[in-house]
Amino acid sequence: MGVFVFLPLVLPLTAWPVARLAEQHLHPRTATWLLSVAAGVLALCSTVCLALLMVVGTAQLPGNPLPDGWSDEEVRDAVPCDEVAGTAAIPALFVVMAACSRVLWRHHRVRRRAEEALAGLPRKSVAVLPDEVPYAYALPGGRRGRVVVSTAMLATLNGPQRRALFAHERVHLTAHHHRFLLVVQLAAQANRFLRPLCTAVSYTVERWADEEAAARLGSRRVMAQTIGRGALVSRGAPAATLAGVASAGPVPRRVAALLGPPPAVRAWPPVFTAVGLAVWTAAAGTMVSALSSANSAVTLFLVLNAATPL
């Protein structure tokens, strides 16, 4: 197993150049899928690495409930610097678990409060709340979810802009953007090196919804005007795992992208380009991380199984 057990902890560093290039040069839908999958796999591998190190570290503590054979020299030799790495992995894994639990709890709390606020309204695809604070966001739930918008937000938009707003939020719901956002939020908590991917996906899901909504409306300029207007008056979505027309991402870049030509839809960019190199780097880093974690897990399992008396 050797030093390969540590690779999943540092391979997320490849996310730094990849996130920037992917969000700039890939189609938003492709970039969202690529970065979300890479973040999820890299975070899972990183967590597996910490769990393996924690097993070795916990087995050496006095009074631990693990089999005595798990603290043998054969097991300890499977991990470099086993005493330091194993001991450090114990609090690190608990911190990761606590941070991920906090994200899930906050996500659940925000959705529950939003559902409670809509309890007295008819079950329709659009819920308009009488509120002097302008906001609009997509609230997933059930088969279709709902678009939540305040009367103050609607008052600031004209007819075409309202249609653009609703089209944008419906794309968030139909494409299940909240799932992508939740995955990268959890990944960023599991490994802080993955934070650039979290920021990038928060931007690409908005660009994805921008492009889909503009295509449905038939006017990229109206979509750009709606985003600019919404960003000026709105406070955005109530949580980072929910999506809204004024949420996340540099608004001037989104407006500028809509005022230009639509992005080309390419399944996989050429290798000998900056974006192609970024994509292949992300794929290679993710694959190496997964293989390293699998190799470490299988090796340590065999070692622990051999060290455990029948």
C-alpha angles and dihedrals in degrees: 000000000000121000091347088086089068097049096085089058095059104028091082085074085082086070093074100074093028096058094053096046095044095051091048102043110023127077107266093243093051092044092050093052094044096048095041094051092045091049093048095048095043091048092049092049091048091052092048088053091054091047092053092049091047091055090056093044095046093049090063096054116103114252095017116154094230123108114277091236091066091071094053121123090251090061094043092050089060090070122053113235086005097177096052096036095045094048093047092048093061098068091033092059092047090051090052092049092048093048094048091047090052091053092050093046093049091047091051093045094051093048092047092051091047091051090049090052089054096045095105096046127090115267098255133140091253123049117193114197122198099237134141090215112086115230141135131185143154115258112197120211139128118359100323111011124214139266109232117202134163126230089240091059093048090050091059094053132070125223100277091043091052090053089050091050094052092045090052094050093045090056088056089054099043093045092046092231091168088070093055091048093049092049094053092043090056091043091054090053092048092052122011091207086073095063093101089060090051092053092045095050091048086059099041095052088056091048089048091054091044093056096043092048093047090052091051092048095043091225124092091181094059090049090051091049091050093052092048093047093045093049092053095055106022131089091207131228120338093239138026091240092059123073131224140168092257097037128116130338132062104297095206090058092050092049092047091050091052092049089056130062119298115267118262115253108232123166093206126004123228114277097231095063133083094252092042090053090049093051094048091046090054092048093047094046092049093048094047090048092051093047092047092051092047092048092048094046095049093044095049091044091055091046093049091045091052092047094050113090117229 
